[in-house]
Amino acid sequence: MASRKELKKQIKDVTGQLALEILFRGTVLQALEPEKMYSLLSEVIFMNNQFISRVNTAKGKKGTNEVNDFYRKFFSDWEEEIDKIIREF
């Protein structure tokens, strides 16, 4: 498993790319209405902050099973949120 620092960088990269795609579709392609574009961007920013804070609160001193369960839940929630935002645009 990657370090927390690397995990936070990956989260920021993915949310940054997602935000860039939303901006591109909203401004250049004009495939999104401005209100929809701004609401999706705010969801991406909120999601970024939420998952970064979840990584920061992960404690490494718990049992191995608890840590594994935490990260399993973390990644499944992460995939669900990304899929939800992608389906919206």
Buried (B, 14 or more C-beta within 10 A) or exposed (E): EEEEEEBBEEBEEBBEEBBEBBBEBBEEEEEBEEEBBEBBBEBBEEBBEEBBEBBEEEEEEEEEEEBEEBBEEBEEBBEEBBEEBEEEB
